[in-house]
C-alpha cells in the first residue's frame, strides 16, 4: 500500500517562498504511473485541489495560485514537489499530497503565511 509523507511546511512572511516535498513509500514502481496532486485545507474551508501533475509531467493549477506555484515530480525518487512563491496570507492552510486514483493521501504539512 502506498503511503505519502509531506515535509517543508512552516511559517513564512508574505511574499516569501516555501518548497514542499511529498515522498512516496511502498509504491513498488506504482508511483510513476499515476497523477499526483497537492491539496490544501484552510480553517473552516473545504479541501481544494491546488495543483496536479500527470505521470508524464502535464500540470494544472487552481486559478488562485497560477504563476506563483509550481508542481513537479521526480519519479526516480518517488517524490513530488510544490514550489510556492509570492506567498499570501490566504495561502495559509494544511497542505496534503495524494493520488485520487490510489485513494491515498499524506497527513499534511502546515503552511502559515503571516508577518
N, C-alpha and C positions, 0 to 999 in steps of 0.2 A: 504494500500500500504506500502510495506517495505521500510524503509529508513535506510541508514548506515551513521555513523559518525566516522571518524578516529581521532585518537589522538596519541601523543607520538613522533612526529617528532621534529627535531631541528638540531642544529649544533654540530657535534662531530668530534674529531680528527681521523685521520687514525688509524686503529687498535682498535678503540673504539666500544661500543655496544649501541644499542637502542632497545626498545621494543615498537612496535606499537600495538595499540588496535583498534578494529572496533566493535562498538556497533550497534546492530540492534533494530529498534523500529517499532511498527505497524505490527509485524510479526504474532502475534496471534498463535504461535506454528509452523509457517511455516519454520522458520529459521533452525530448527534442521534437516529437511529432505532434505535440498539442499546442494550441494557442494558450497564452498566459495573459493574465490581467492584473492590474493594480486597482484596488477599490479603496474607498475611504468612507468613514462614517463619523460625522461631526455630532457633538452632543445634541440630542433632540431631533436628529435628522435621520433619514433612511440612508442605508449604504448605497453608494453610487459607484459606477464603473468610471474610473478616471482615465485609464489608458489600457490598450490591449495590443498584443503583438502576436502575429501568426507564427507558425513553425518556420516559415521562410522569411520572416522579418517585416512583413507588412504591418503598419501601425495605424492606430486610430485613437483619437483623444476626445474627451468631452470639451465643449467649446470654452469653458472657463479656464482651461489650462493650456490651450493651444498656443504655441510659441514660447511657452515657459517650461514645460515639462517634456522630457524625452524618455521613452521606454526603449530598452534594448535587452538583448539576451545573449548569453554565451552558452551554447549547448554543450560544449566540451566540459564546462564547469557546472552544468546543470543549474545555472543561475540566471535570474532576470533582474534588471536594474530599473530604477526610476530616478533620473536626474531632474531635480527640481530647482529652478532658478527664479529669481524675482518673486520670492515668496511673499504672500499676502496674509494678513490675519485670518481671512476667510478660508485659507488652506489648512487651518488647524483642524486636525482630525486624527483618528486612528487609521493607519494605512495597512491594508491587507493585500497579500498577493494570493493568487489562486488560479484554478482552472475549473471552469464550469463543466467541461467535458469529463474531467476526472472527479468532479464533485469533491474537491479538496481545497482547503484554504488554510493559511497560516493563522497564528494567534494575534498578529498585528503588532505594529510599532507606532508609538505616539509621536506625532509631529505638532509642535506648538510654535506658532509664529506670533511673537509679541515683543514689544520694546520694553 
